[in-house]
Amino acid sequence: MEAVRPSLWNAPRAEAPVVATVALPGSKSITNRALILAALADGPSTVTGALRSRDTDLMIDALRALGTVVDEAADSTTLRVTPGSLRGAAVDCGLAGTVMRFLPPVATLADGTVRFDGDEQARTRPLGTILSALRGLGAEIDGDALPFTVRGTGSLRGGSITIDASASSQFVSGLLLSAAAFDDGVTVHHDGLAIPSMPHIDMTVEMLRRAGVEVSTPAMGDDADTWHVRPGTIRAVDWVIEPDLSNATAFLAAAAVTGGEVTVPLWPTKTTQPGDAIREILAMMGADIRLEGANLTVRGPRKLTGLDIDLHDVGELTPTVAALAALADGPSNLRGIAHLRGHETDRLAALAAEINSLGGNATETEDGLSIVPAKLHGGTWRSYADHRMATAGAIIGLNVDGVEIEDIGTTAKTLPSFENMWAAMLSDSADTQRKVTS
């Protein structure tokens, strides 16, 4: 049988500086955390402005299968979540790290067997850390990677556990989110290299506290890298979801690489989202950044400068930053991101391979990427079923003729209809240019 060839999307070239306003849907990270807390709460919660994407829909479907009632308003982004008695179920994780790492602790509280599986690519993602931790807290689990089975008994003892979370902050967040429902709560001690993406743990702690959960966080000294959640009630909350700032980075990058101007409305003045770091990153590369009220505007420079930066805490921005670096006027060194080798794909190898396939000069280092300016040309940019790889290719396509992106549909993982939003941004920009010149 002939193999099915992946679809190719012609990345549009920007014929003039991009000038547009782009409204982004809600944060995936906040949406899925809110859904977990709502499912374990003491009454119904509402989630307003929820992202509806593959990752969040997988979470909704899984919680429904486990016995939670999730009702949707007509706009589908307003959800009413009513906790129910948790039961055995089959959970499809897809490629969603938040599903495969946040739901196993919930599954230990179910009265029945919960079977987890996902996409083929997900079966290589590291899960042993959280599954071993749950065993240490009293859970019965078969398997150390997808597919695996949690044999829920309706409760979990909880207690103290030491883990190495240097591969993903989600191991800590996953344990903390359900811990108040464990008999003894949980104390999580991290023993290993620095945890990546610490802002995501800060996000988890902030949301737990808003739901009335008592959480102790790391302090300097002997308790460094230790979190403690006391057992107790998780209060029902009416969550309002911020726009997804990580998804916004590709659109802001469009202004930076074309010398244009892009505005994203409803940018929060205070947030735990790692995507907020794009403001400082783009400023380092020469862009002008303005936050006026709730509107963030990026104005691109005549030439992007390279940068030397540690992205350890904001690793999810690496594909966007790598695309910017490939179009910059000087060399860049992206550091502190060795953990990206365990994401949807090995993002370091993938970024180096795809930049180089278009004539670039990218080299993997021990913990990141070195990118030297080179004249890029058209060609196929592979996405590796990774949403952020696909959007990185779109950024490069704004400045390089003939870039074709494999499987642009993978962006639906966190941003459905990305390609339509991208085309609308360019169409709005063209309309603006015509008005200016007429």
C-alpha positions in Angstrom: 0.0 0.0 0.0 1.4 3.4 -1.0 2.3 5.6 2.0 0.2 8.8 2.4 2.3 11.8 1.7 2.0 14.6 4.3 0.2 17.8 3.1 2.3 20.8 2.4 1.2 24.4 3.1 2.8 27.3 1.2 3.9 29.7 3.8 2.9 33.2 2.7 5.7 35.7 1.9 5.2 39.2 3.4 5.5 41.6 0.5 5.6 44.6 2.9 6.0 45.2 6.6 3.2 43.4 8.5 0.9 45.8 10.2 -2.1 44.2 12.1 -4.0 43.6 15.3 -4.3 39.9 16.3 -6.6 38.7 19.0 -5.5 35.4 20.6 -7.7 32.7 22.2 -7.1 31.5 25.8 -4.1 30.0 27.3 -3.8 26.2 27.0 -1.7 25.9 30.2 -4.2 27.9 32.3 -7.3 26.2 30.6 -6.1 22.7 31.4 -5.1 23.5 34.9 -8.5 25.2 35.5 -10.3 22.1 34.2 -8.4 19.7 36.5 -9.1 21.9 39.6 -12.7 22.3 38.6 -13.1 18.5 38.3 -11.8 18.1 41.8 -13.7 21.1 43.4 -16.4 21.2 46.0 -19.0 22.4 43.5 -19.6 23.6 40.0 -17.1 26.0 38.4 -17.1 28.1 35.3 -14.2 28.5 32.9 -14.6 31.6 30.7 -12.4 32.2 27.7 -11.3 28.6 27.6 -9.0 27.6 24.7 -10.6 25.1 22.4 -7.9 23.2 20.8 -6.8 19.5 20.4 -5.0 19.6 23.8 -7.9 21.1 25.7 -10.5 19.0 24.0 -8.6 15.9 24.9 -8.6 17.1 28.5 -12.4 17.8 28.4 -13.1 14.4 26.8 -10.9 12.6 29.4 -12.6 14.3 32.3 -16.0 13.5 30.9 -15.0 9.9 30.5 -13.9 9.9 34.2 -17.3 11.2 35.3 -17.0 15.0 35.3 -19.8 16.9 33.6 -18.6 19.6 31.3 -21.3 21.7 29.7 -20.5 24.1 26.9 -22.2 27.5 26.2 -23.0 28.4 22.6 -19.7 30.0 22.1 -17.9 26.8 23.2 -15.3 28.8 25.2 -17.5 29.2 28.3 -17.6 25.9 30.2 -19.5 24.8 33.3 -17.7 22.0 35.1 -19.6 19.9 37.7 -17.6 17.3 39.6 -18.9 13.8 39.6 -17.9 10.4 41.1 -14.7 9.5 39.4 -14.8 6.1 37.6 -12.7 3.9 35.3 -12.2 5.0 31.7 -10.0 5.1 28.7 -8.1 8.3 28.2 -6.6 9.4 24.9 -3.7 11.7 25.6 -2.9 12.6 22.0 0.4 14.5 22.2 -0.7 16.6 25.2 1.8 16.6 28.0 -0.7 18.2 30.3 -3.1 15.3 29.8 -0.5 12.5 30.1 1.1 14.1 33.2 -1.8 15.9 35.0 -4.5 13.2 34.7 -2.7 10.1 36.2 -2.9 11.6 39.7 -6.6 12.3 39.2 -7.0 8.7 37.9 -5.7 7.4 41.2 -8.8 8.8 42.9 -11.2 7.0 40.5 -13.1 3.9 41.5 -11.9 1.7 38.7 -9.2 1.1 36.1 -8.1 4.0 33.9 -6.2 3.2 30.7 -4.0 5.8 29.1 -2.7 5.9 25.5 -2.0 8.5 22.9 -0.4 9.2 19.6 2.5 7.1 18.4 4.9 10.0 19.0 3.7 10.3 22.6 4.9 6.8 23.5 8.5 8.1 23.6 7.8 11.1 25.9 9.2 10.7 29.4 6.5 9.7 32.0 8.4 7.4 34.3 9.1 10.1 36.8 5.4 10.9 37.7 4.3 7.3 37.4 7.0 6.1 39.8 6.1 9.0 42.1 2.5 8.0 42.2 3.5 4.4 43.0 5.6 5.8 45.9 2.5 7.6 47.2 0.4 4.4 47.2 -0.9 4.0 43.6 -1.0 0.8 41.6 0.1 1.5 38.0 1.1 -0.9 35.2 3.7 0.6 32.8 6.2 3.4 32.7 5.2 5.0 29.4 2.2 5.2 27.2 0.2 3.0 27.1 -0.1 2.5 30.9 -2.9 1.7 33.3 -3.8 3.3 36.7 -5.8 1.0 38.9 -7.8 3.5 40.9 -9.2 2.7 44.3 -11.1 5.9 45.0 -8.4 7.4 47.2 -4.6 7.9 47.4 -2.6 7.9 50.6 -0.2 10.7 49.5 2.7 11.7 51.6 6.3 12.6 50.8 8.2 11.8 47.6 11.5 12.7 46.0 11.7 13.0 42.2 14.0 14.3 39.5 11.9 16.8 37.6 14.8 18.1 35.5 13.1 16.8 32.3 9.8 18.7 32.8 8.2 21.0 35.3 4.9 19.1 34.5 6.0 16.3 36.9 5.8 18.7 39.8 2.6 20.5 38.6 0.9 17.2 38.0 1.4 16.0 41.5 0.5 19.4 43.1 -2.8 19.8 41.2 -4.5 16.8 42.7 -2.6 16.7 46.0 -5.2 18.4 48.2 -7.5 15.4 47.4 -4.9 12.9 48.7 -5.4 11.6 52.3 -2.1 13.1 53.5 -1.6 15.7 50.8 1.8 15.7 49.3 5.3 16.9 49.8 7.3 16.9 46.6 11.1 17.3 46.8 13.1 17.7 43.6 16.6 16.3 43.5 18.4 16.8 40.3 19.5 19.5 37.8 17.5 22.8 37.7 13.8 22.3 36.8 12.9 23.8 33.4 10.0 26.1 32.8 9.6 27.2 36.5 7.0 29.8 35.6 4.6 26.9 34.9 5.0 25.7 38.5 4.4 29.2 39.7 1.2 29.2 37.6 0.1 25.9 39.2 0.8 27.3 42.7 -1.0 30.6 42.1 -4.1 28.7 40.8 -4.1 26.3 43.7 -4.0 29.1 46.2 -6.9 30.9 44.4 -8.9 27.6 44.8 -8.3 27.8 48.6 -5.5 25.1 48.7 -2.7 25.6 51.2 0.6 25.4 49.4 4.2 25.9 50.7 6.7 26.7 48.1 10.5 26.4 48.0 12.6 28.7 50.3 16.3 29.3 50.3 18.2 26.8 52.3 17.4 23.2 53.2 13.8 23.4 51.8 14.9 24.5 48.3 13.0 22.7 45.6 10.4 21.4 48.0 6.6 22.0 47.7 4.0 20.9 50.2 0.3 20.8 49.7 -2.0 20.2 52.7 -5.0 17.9 52.3 -8.3 19.8 52.1 -11.1 21.2 50.0 -10.5 22.5 46.5 -12.9 25.4 46.2 -15.0 26.0 43.1 -13.8 29.0 41.2 -15.1 31.0 38.3 -11.9 31.0 36.1 -11.3 33.7 33.5 -8.6 32.5 31.1 -5.9 34.9 29.8 -4.9 34.9 26.1 -2.2 32.4 25.3 1.0 34.4 25.3 3.1 31.6 23.9 0.8 31.4 20.8 1.1 35.1 20.5 4.8 35.0 20.0 4.7 33.9 16.4 2.5 36.9 15.4 4.6 39.3 17.3 7.6 37.8 15.6 6.0 38.6 12.3 6.4 42.3 13.1 10.0 41.8 14.1 11.1 40.0 11.0 9.3 42.3 8.5 10.0 45.6 10.2 6.2 45.9 10.8 3.9 46.5 13.7 1.6 43.9 15.4 -0.7 44.6 18.3 -2.1 41.8 20.6 -5.0 43.0 22.8 -5.7 41.9 26.4 -2.1 41.4 27.3 -2.0 40.9 31.0 0.0 43.4 33.1 0.9 40.6 35.6 1.1 36.9 34.6 2.8 33.6 35.3 2.8 32.7 31.6 6.3 32.1 30.2 5.2 33.7 26.9 5.4 37.1 28.5 9.2 36.8 28.2 8.9 37.5 24.4 8.8 41.2 25.3 12.3 41.2 26.6 13.6 38.8 23.9 12.3 40.9 21.1 13.7 44.1 22.7 17.1 42.4 22.9 16.9 41.8 19.2 16.2 45.4 18.4 12.4 45.6 18.4 10.4 48.4 20.0 8.0 47.1 22.6 5.0 49.1 24.0 2.4 48.0 26.5 -0.3 50.6 26.5 -3.2 49.7 28.7 -4.1 46.1 27.7 -2.5 46.3 24.2 1.0 45.0 23.5 2.5 46.4 20.4 5.8 45.2 18.8 7.5 47.3 16.1 10.2 45.6 14.2 13.7 47.0 13.6 15.4 47.5 10.2 17.7 44.6 11.1 17.3 42.0 13.8 20.3 41.5 16.0 21.5 38.1 17.2 21.4 37.3 20.9 23.0 35.1 23.6 20.3 34.0 25.9 19.4 31.3 28.5 15.9 30.0 27.7 15.8 27.4 30.4 12.7 28.9 32.1 10.9 29.7 28.9 11.9 26.7 26.7 8.6 26.6 24.8 9.6 29.9 23.1 12.7 28.3 21.6 11.2 27.5 18.1 10.0 31.1 17.7 13.4 32.5 18.9 15.3 30.1 16.7 13.3 31.3 13.7 14.1 34.9 14.6 17.7 34.0 15.0 17.9 32.4 11.6 16.7 35.7 10.1 18.9 37.9 12.3 21.9 39.9 11.2 24.3 38.4 13.7 25.0 35.1 15.4 22.8 33.7 18.2 23.4 31.3 21.1 20.3 29.7 22.7 21.3 28.1 26.0 19.7 26.1 28.9 17.3 24.1 26.8 18.7 20.5 26.7 15.3 19.4 28.1 13.7 20.2 24.7 15.0 16.9 23.4 12.1 15.3 25.3 9.3 17.5 24.0 6.8 16.6 21.2 9.9 15.9 19.2 13.6 16.4 19.8 13.2 20.1 19.2 16.9 20.9 19.1 17.7 18.3 16.5 14.5 19.3 14.5 15.2 23.0 14.5 18.9 22.5 13.5 17.8 20.1 10.7 15.1 22.3 9.3 17.0 25.6 9.4 19.9 23.9 7.7 17.6 22.4 5.1 16.8 25.9 4.0 20.5 26.9 3.7 20.9 28.1 7.3 23.8 27.4 9.7 22.5 26.0 12.9 24.5 23.6 15.2 23.3 21.7 18.2 25.3 22.4 21.4 25.3 20.4 24.6 22.3 22.4 26.0 21.0 24.4 23.0 21.6 25.8 19.6 24.2 28.0 17.9 22.7 29.9 14.9 24.9 31.9 12.4 23.4 34.1 9.7 23.2 32.6 6.3 21.2 33.2 3.1 18.1 31.1 3.3 16.2 29.6 0.4 12.9 27.8 -0.1 12.2 24.2 0.6 10.1 21.9 2.7 10.0 22.6 6.5 9.1 19.5 8.4 6.8 19.9 11.4 7.5 16.5 13.2 3.9 16.6 14.4 5.0 19.5 16.6 2.8 22.7 16.6 5.7 25.0 17.5 7.9 23.7 14.8 5.2 24.5 12.3 4.7 28.1 13.4 8.5 28.6 13.4 8.5 27.6 9.7 5.7 30.1 9.1 7.9 32.9 10.6 10.8 32.1 8.3 8.4 31.9 5.3 7.5 35.6 5.8 11.0 36.5 4.6 11.9 33.5 2.4 10.2 32.6 -0.9 9.0 29.0 -1.4 8.9 27.7 2.1 6.4 24.8 2.3 5.4 23.5 5.7 4.6 19.9 6.3 1.3 19.3 8.2 0.4 22.8 9.2 -2.7 21.2 10.8 -0.6 20.1 13.7 -1.0 23.7 15.0 -4.5 22.7 16.1 -2.8 21.2 19.2 -2.9 24.6 20.8 -4.2 27.0 18.2 -6.9 25.8 15.8 -7.0 27.6 12.4 -3.6 29.0 12.8 -3.1 29.2 9.0 -6.4 31.2 8.7 -5.3 33.6 11.4 -1.9 33.9 9.7 -3.5 34.7 6.4 -5.9 37.2 8.0 -3.0 39.0 9.6 -1.4 39.4 6.2 -4.7 40.4 4.6 -5.3 43.0 7.3 -1.8 44.3 6.8 -2.3 44.6 3.0 -5.6 46.5 3.6 -3.8 48.9 6.0 -1.0 49.5 3.4 -3.6 50.3 0.7 -5.3 52.8 3.0 -2.0 54.5 3.8 -1.0 54.8 0.1 -4.4 55.8 -1.3 
